[in-house]
Amino acid sequence: MADGRFFEMRDIDFYEYDDARRLLEQGVDLNYLVAELRKMGCPKGGCVDVVSRIAGISLGEAKLLVHNSPAWADAKKPDERFQRKAAKAARKFDPKD
């Protein structure tokens, strides 16, 4: 965290992106693709980016798909709890209030 990042995210390796693209070309379900990306060690945000790029969907659509995927089900509640707390904290600094 010395570089100021809140958490560590490693870069998505080219082979992961290429493997994911090949899987999608073979006609796999996007939820299967997300599960494979996670097995490869791809972080949640990286999964969103890869799915968005290779499936040709918006980042918002990809975020919803990954967030609600069976592969990331274990992270769904903690992520939502964090988002609620972050939104609550942000409202404290909203100049409109």
VODO-459114 format. One record per atom (N, C-alpha, C): x, y, z. Coordinates in steps of 0.05 Angstrom, whole numbers, padded with zeros to 5 digits, always signed. Layout:
BEGIN
XYZ/...
//
This chain:
BEGIN
+00016-00024+00000/+00000+00000+00000/+00017+00025+00000/+00042+00022-00002/+00060+00045-00002/+00056+00062-00026/+00045+00051-00048/+00041+00066-00072/+00014+00081-00072/-00001+00079-00050/-00026+00094-00047/-00051+00079-00056/-00048+00055-00066/-00071+00039-00075/-00085+00027-00050/-00112+00026-00051/-00127+00015-00029/-00123-00015-00027/-00121-00028-00049/-00116-00057-00049/-00099-00065-00072/-00087-00088-00071/-00070-00097-00092/-00086-00109-00115/-00081-00102-00139/-00092-00115-00162/-00069-00120-00181/-00066-00145-00188/-00045-00150-00207/-00056-00146-00235/-00038-00142-00254/-00046-00138-00281/-00058-00164-00293/-00076-00161-00311/-00087-00184-00325/-00067-00192-00346/-00058-00217-00344/-00038-00227-00363/-00051-00231-00390/-00035-00227-00411/-00045-00230-00438/-00057-00258-00442/-00044-00278-00431/-00054-00305-00436/-00082-00309-00424/-00088-00296-00402/-00115-00298-00390/-00135-00285-00409/-00128-00262-00419/-00146-00248-00438/-00150-00264-00463/-00129-00275-00473/-00130-00291-00497/-00146-00317-00493/-00141-00330-00470/-00156-00354-00463/-00186-00348-00460/-00192-00326-00447/-00220-00319-00444/-00233-00313-00470/-00219-00299-00488/-00230-00293-00515/-00236-00319-00530/-00217-00338-00528/-00221-00364-00542/-00245-00379-00530/-00248-00379-00504/-00271-00392-00492/-00297-00380-00502/-00298-00354-00503/-00322-00341-00512/-00328-00347-00542/-00307-00349-00558/-00310-00357-00586/-00321-00385-00589/-00315-00402-00569/-00325-00430-00569/-00354-00431-00560/-00365-00409-00551/-00393-00407-00544/-00400-00413-00515/-00380-00411-00498/-00386-00416-00469/-00404-00393-00458/-00419-00400-00438/-00435-00382-00423/-00417-00361-00409/-00427-00336-00407/-00410-00316-00394/-00405-00322-00364/-00424-00335-00350/-00419-00343-00323/-00396-00363-00321/-00395-00381-00340/-00373-00401-00341/-00347-00386-00346/-00347-00367-00364/-00323-00351-00370/-00313-00337-00345/-00332-00325-00330/-00324-00311-00305/-00312-00330-00285/-00323-00354-00283/-00312-00374-00265/-00284-00382-00273/-00279-00385-00299/-00253-00392-00308/-00233-00370-00303/-00241-00345-00307/-00223-00323-00301/-00215-00322-00272/-00235-00327-00255/-00229-00328-00226/-00210-00350-00219/-00214-00374-00231/-00196-00396-00227/-00167-00389-00235/-00164-00372-00256/-00138-00364-00265/-00125-00343-00247/-00141-00334-00227/-00130-00314-00208/-00137-00286-00215/-00155-00282-00234/-00162-00255-00242/-00180-00243-00220/-00173-00219-00211/-00189-00206-00190/-00217-00197-00201/-00235-00191-00184/-00262-00184-00192/-00263-00161-00212/-00248-00140-00206/-00247-00117-00224/-00236-00125-00251/-00216-00142-00251/-00204-00152-00276/-00224-00168-00292/-00240-00184-00278/-00261-00200-00292/-00280-00181-00306/-00288-00160-00292/-00306-00140-00304/-00294-00128-00329/-00269-00121-00328/-00256-00109-00351/-00254-00129-00375/-00245-00153-00369/-00242-00173-00390/-00269-00179-00403/-00289-00184-00386/-00316-00191-00397/-00327-00168-00414/-00324-00144-00405/-00333-00121-00420/-00320-00120-00447/-00294-00123-00447/-00279-00120-00473/-00285-00143-00492/-00284-00167-00483/-00287-00189-00502/-00316-00196-00509/-00335-00189-00491/-00363-00195-00497/-00376-00171-00511/-00361-00148-00511/-00372-00124-00524/-00396-00112-00510/-00395-00113-00483/-00416-00101-00467/-00405-00078-00451/-00422-00061-00440/-00412-00039-00425/-00400-00048-00398/-00384-00031-00386/-00372-00037-00360/-00394-00041-00339/-00415-00026-00341/-00437-00029-00322/-00451-00056-00324/-00455-00065-00349/-00467-00091-00353/-00449-00113-00344/-00423-00110-00350/-00403-00130-00341/-00401-00131-00311/-00402-00108-00298/-00401-00107-00269/-00424-00122-00256/-00448-00117-00267/-00472-00131-00256/-00469-00161-00261/-00460-00169-00284/-00457-00197-00291/-00438-00211-00272/-00414-00199-00268/-00393-00210-00251/-00403-00210-00222/-00414-00188-00213/-00423-00185-00185/-00444-00207-00178/-00462-00213-00197/-00483-00232-00192/-00476-00260-00202/-00452-00265-00210/-00444-00291-00220/-00440-00311-00197/-00445-00337-00203/-00440-00357-00183/-00411-00358-00174/-00393-00351-00192/-00364-00352-00186/-00356-00332-00164/-00370-00310-00162/-00364-00289-00142/-00386-00287-00121/-00402-00307-00118/-00424-00307-00098/-00414-00303-00070/-00390-00313-00064/-00379-00310-00037/-00371-00282-00030/-00367-00266-00051/-00358-00238-00047/-00382-00218-00049/-00405-00228-00057/-00427-00209-00062/-00436-00194-00038/-00442-00207-00016/-00452-00193+00008/-00431-00175+00020/-00406-00184+00023/-00385-00165+00034/-00381-00141+00015/-00382-00145-00011/-00379-00123-00030/-00402-00103-00027/-00426-00113-00025/-00449-00096-00022/-00448-00080+00005/-00440-00094+00026/-00437-00081+00052/-00416-00058+00050/-00394-00063+00037/-00373-00043+00033/-00384-00019+00017/-00399-00025-00004/-00410-00004-00021/-00429+00014-00006/-00446+00001+00011/-00465+00017+00028/-00450+00035+00047/-00429+00024+00060/-00413+00040+00079/-00399+00063+00065/-00388+00057+00041/-00374+00078+00026/-00393+00100+00017/-00417+00092+00009/-00437+00112+00000/-00446+00129+00024/-00449+00116+00047/-00457+00131+00072/-00435+00151+00079/-00410+00142+00078/-00388+00160+00085/-00386+00183+00065/-00391+00177+00040/-00389+00198+00019/-00411+00219+00023/-00434+00211+00032/-00456+00230+00036/-00449+00250+00058/-00432+00242+00077/-00424+00260+00098/-00408+00284+00087/-00396+00280+00064/-00379+00301+00052/-00393+00314+00028/-00418+00308+00024/-00433+00319+00001/-00438+00349+00007/-00429+00367-00010/-00433+00396-00005/-00462+00404-00006/-00480+00388-00018/-00508+00395-00020/-00522+00393+00007/-00511+00378+00025/-00524+00374+00052/-00519+00397+00071/
//
